[in-house]
Amino acid sequence: MPAPSSLASPSYRAFVQRLVALRHRLGLTQRQLAERLGRHQSYVAKTERYERRLDPAEFLAWTRALEADPVAEFAAVAAALAEG
């Protein structure tokens, strides 16, 4: 039996949910974020649906596109996970 996907882990979902919340706070659509990233809208959609994993370089690009501090955003996710 294959190991469960890390895309389904609560910690990864919290990570992506933080990025989605940032996008919503800025009032950006997936298409607008994709344009800022130089990618297709489906890239954003698949990431937000937990169908593809963001690597650290992509996380950095997303936070910059969302006008956010990557260190602060990662710390916020870590703190939320620590609270359980």
N, C-alpha and C positions, 0 to 999 in steps of 0.2 A: 504494500500500500504506500503510495507516494506521501511524502511529508506535506503538511499543509503549506500553502503559499504564504510567504511573508507579506504579500499584498493584503491579506486578510487580517493581519495582526492588529490589535488595538493601538499599538504604538504607531504603526505606519498610518493607520486611518486618522489618528489625531494629528499627525504631521500634515497630511493632505488637507484635512478639515481646516487647519490654521491658514493654509494658503488660499483655500476657497473663501474663508471669511475675510481675508485681506482683499481679495478681488471684489467681493460684494461691497465691502466698506468703501472702496474707491468708485463703485458704481460701474465697473467694467464688465462687459460681456466676455464670454470665452473667446469670441472672435477678436475683440479688441486686445485682450491679453496675448493671444496668439500673434497678432500683428506686432506687438511690442517685442515679442520673443523671436520674430522672424520664422515662425512655424505655422502649420495649418491648424485650424480650429479643432480638428479631430485629435491632435496631440494633447491639447488642453483637456478636451472631453474625456479621453481615455485615461489620462492621469487622474482627473477628478472622480472618475468611476472606479478607480483602483484596478484598472486593466493594464497599466504600465507603471513601472517604478521610476521615480526621479533619482538620479545620482547626485552626488554633492555639487558638481558643477552646474547641473540643471537647477538645483535648489537655489544656488547663488544667482543664476540668471532670473529665476522667477521672482525672488525677493527684490532684486534690483528693478525689474519691470513693474513690480507692485509698489515701488518707492518705499521699501521697508529695509530695515537693518537686519541682515541675515543672522548675525550673532544674537540679537535680541529675540528674533523670531524662533530660532532654534532653542534658546534658553526658555522661552515661554512654553514651548511644547514639552521640554524636559521637565519643567516645574509642574505642569499639569499632569504629566504621567506619574511623577513622584507622589502627587497628592492622591493618586489612585482613582 
